Amino acid sequence: MSVPVIEVQNLKKYFTTPRGLLHAVDDVTFTIEEGKTLGVVGESGCGKSTLGRTIIHLHERTEGKIFLDGEDISDLKGRELKKAREKMQIIFQDPYSSLDPRKTVDSTIREPLIVSKRYSKAEINERVEALMDLVGIDARLQMAYPHELDGGRRQRVGIARALALDPRFVVCDEPVSALDVSIQAHVLNLLKKLQQDHKLTYMFVTHDMSVVRHISDDICVMYLGQVVEKCPSKELFVNPLHPYTKALLSAIPSVDIDHPNKREILHGEITSPINPKPGCRFAARCKYATEACAQPQVQEEVSPGHFVTCCRIHEIG
């Protein structure tokens, strides 16, 4: 059996606030195989972006383990961390604020190549041209600044920068949410083609269920820092089990006026992620909640490859 590109074990990331510890990511475990895409979905504030940034060490974890190609990279520092980071990159959500307005397209893509010290000047020039061609940026835009580009081209620059050092793993942090719908399709198709051609492994963070369905092999549904359901993409849309997942799917707009989606309206207050009590964090909004939901919840494999964190899943599923 092949070693997964990314393996996360009981990963936690807490932030200190004046009121206590904010549990942004709390006891998350999963693997991503080579050439596959794990979609991570959930409403704003559920911790999905923090999860991706913690994996690639933009945030340092509180607890847990992170493995890259079977190697424990949880505690890497200095040169070892720099070397590992060349294999892990990120495409940011906002293609404008993630680019330095003082740098041209050429200098933005060139920067990681220079910092790596792996290439000669001639090789860097060739590499920049090849990367621009790879992501579909015209050569005439090589000396253009971010404000001279539209959103789609800016995001292509961000993608080229992320791919400059031939990474193994890329965190796609809502890379199309700031783009027009027509441009979203072009960027998503580009990401899929790059994955096929270069065996890239993605973690795709989004709140758009339609987008995650299009690009993901497996999907994790997060709620207030925890994974409540994980399974193959096709399985999730055919057989959602967790009440929160069902509510998310019911919110997808339908064009079928004869058979509209039956909305699952959530009521109740959202549990605070600061010093949360043990038990299900969705219980306050769940119509199936009982006293048992106040106890610590365990992730259970209810069918092959389909994991759910809910003590009542066999009663309500």
N, C-alpha and C positions, 0 to 999 in steps of 0.2 A: 504494500500500500504506500502510495507516494506521500511525502511530507507536505502538509499544507503550506502555502506561502505565508499566511498570517494565522496565528493561533493566539487567542486571548483567553486567559483563565482568571475568573473571579476579579475582573478589573474594577477598581473603584477610583473615583476622582471627586474629592470633597474640596469645597472652597470655604475659607473662614469669612464669616460675616459678623457684624455687631450682635446679631441675634443668635448666632450659633453656626454649626456646620451645614452648608448647603450640599446636599447629596446629588451632585450633577450626574454622575455615573455610579451605579451601585450594584456591584456583583454581577458583571456582564461576562458571559462566556460564549465563544463561537470560534469557528475556523472558516477560512476562505481558501479554496483550492486554486491552483494555478489556472489562469485564463478565465476565471469565474467572476461574477459580480454579486456582491451581497448588498441588497438594498436595505437601508435603514430608514424607517418612516415613523412619524409621530407628529403631534402638534408642536407648535413653537414652545421652546423651553423644556422639552422632554430629555435633552442631553445628547441628542444624536450628533451634533457638530462637535461638542466637547469630547465625545467618544472617539471620533476620528482624529482630532488634534492630540489626544492623549496617546493614541497608538503610535503616532509618528513623533512623539516627544515635543510637540509645541507646548503642551502642558505636561508636567511631570505627574505620574500617577500617585495616588495615595496608598493603594495596595493592589495586589494581583500581579500576574505575569503576562509578558508580551513576547511572542516568539516570531522571528522572521526566518523563513526557510529552516525551521527547526532549531535555530540559535536563540538563546535567551538574550533579548536586548533590553530587558527591564531596567537594568542599572548602569547602562553604558554612559560614559562621560568622555569629554575631550575628543581626542582623535578617533577613538573607537565609535563614538556616537556620530561624528561627522561622516565617517565611512559608511555607517549603517543608513544615515539619512540620504545618502546618494541613491539608495535602493527604495526609498519611500518618499513620495512627493504628494503635493496637494494642489488641487484646482479650487480656487476660492469662489465664493458666491458672487461677489460684486466685481465684475471685470474691470471696473474703472478705479475703485479705491485700492484694488490689489496691485495696480501697476504704478510705478513711480512716474509722476507727470513730467519729470525732468529727463527721463530716459527715452530714447527712441526704441522702436521695435527691435532693431539690431542690437542695441546695448542691453536691452532687457533679456533677450535670449542668450546673449553672449556671456552675461555675468556668471551664471553657475558653471559654465565651461571654464572660465578663467579661475574661479575660486577652487575648482577641483584640482587644478594643476596637472591634469592628465593629458592635455592636448597642446600641441605647438600652435603658433599663431596661424599658420596656414591651415592646419586641421580645424581650428576654431572657425575660420572664415567659411570653410567648406561645410562644416556642421551647421552653422547658422543658416546658410542657404538651403541646406537639405531639410532642416526642421521647418522653415517657412513653407517650403514646397509640400512637406508632409501634411501640414495642417491647413493648407489652402490659402496662404497669405501671398498676395502678388508681390513680386520682387520690387515693384515700384514703390511699395510702402515700407521698404526697409529702414528708411530714415524718418519715418513719420512718428509723431508723438501721440500718446493715448487720446488726447482731446480731438485729434484729427480723424479718429476711427469711430465706426459705429460699434454697438454693443457686441455684435457677433464677431467682428474682427478682433476686438479687445480680448474676448474670451479665447479666441484661437491663439493669440499671443500668450495668454496664460497657460494654455495647454502645451504650446511649444516649449515654454520655459520649464514646465513640469516634466516634460519628456527628454530634456536636454541630456541628462546623464543616464539614460536607459534604465529607468527604475523598474523594480519588480512589482511594486504595489503603489497604487495611486488612490488617495482619498478625494472623491469628487463631492465637494461640500456645496450642495444645491447649485451646480454650475450653470443651470439654465433658468433658474427662477427669476432672474433679473432681465431676461431677454424676451423679446416679442415671440408670440407663439410660432410664427413661421420660421424664425431663426432658431428656436428651440429644437425643431426637428432636424435642422442641418447639423447642429452641434451634437445632438444625441447620436445621429448616424455616423458622424465623424468619430466619436468616442468608441462606438461599436466596431468600426472598421479598424481603428488603431489597436483595439484589443485583439481582434482576430489576427492582424498582421504581426503583432509583437508579443503575443501571449501575455498581455497585461492583466493584472488582477486588480479589480476595483472594489472599493467600498463606496457606494453611491448614496449620499445623504439627501433626502428630499421629504417634503410634506405632500407632494403631489402623487396620489395613488396611480393615476394614469401613466405618469412618467416612469414610476418604479416598476410597473407591470411590463412596460415596453423593454426595459434594459436589464432587469435583474434575473439571476438564476435562482437565488434564494432571497427571502425577505425576513428581516427582524422588525417587529413592531415594538416601539419603546413607549413607555409611559412613566413620566417622572423618574427618569434615570435607570429604569429596569426594563429588561426584555420580557414582554408578556406573551409573545408568540413568535415562533420562528419555524419556517418550513419552506419548501420550494415555492416559487412564485405562482405557478399554475394552481397548486394545491390551495394557496391562501385565498385566491379569488373564487375557487369552486367550493371550498369547505372551510371558511373561517370559523374558529371555535371560541376564541376569547370575546367576551362582550364588548371590549373596547375596539377590537379589530372589526367586529360587525358594525359598530357605530361609524368607524372611519369609512368602511366600504359603502355604507348606505348614503354617505355624503357625496359620492361621486356623481356629478351631473349626468343625467340620462337624456338622450335625444329621442327615446321611444315614448311618445305621448300616450300610447295605449297601455304600456306596461312600465310606468315610472317606478323608480326605486322607492321602496318603503323606508322612510327615514327613521333612524333610531335616535330619538332626541334624548340627550343626556341632561339629567337634572342633578342638583346638589353642588356643593362647594368643592373646588379643587384642593386637594390636600397640599399643605405646604411642604416643599422639598427641604426646608430647614429643620433639622433634627426630627425627621419623620418617625412616627411610632412603628413598631414591628407590625407586619401584616400587609394585606393587599392595599396598595396606594390608590387603587381605582374604586375601592369599596364604597366611598362616599357618593359616587356617581353611578353605582351599579344597582340595577333593579333586582339582581339575584343575591345581593349581599346578605350574609347572616353573621352570627357571632363567631363562627369558625373563621371568617375572613380576617379577624383581628389577630390571628396567629401567623407566624412566619410562613410564607408561601414557598413551595418547592417547584422548580421547573420539572415537568413530567413529559416523557415521550409517549404521547397518546396513540400514535401510529408511526410507522417507520419514517423517520426524518421530520416528524411534526411534533414540535415541543410547545407546551403551553404552561404558563404559570398561573394556576387557578385551582384552589382546593375543591371547587364545586363543578369542575369541568365535566365529570361523568354524569352529573345530574342535569346540567343545562345544555350540554352539547348535543 
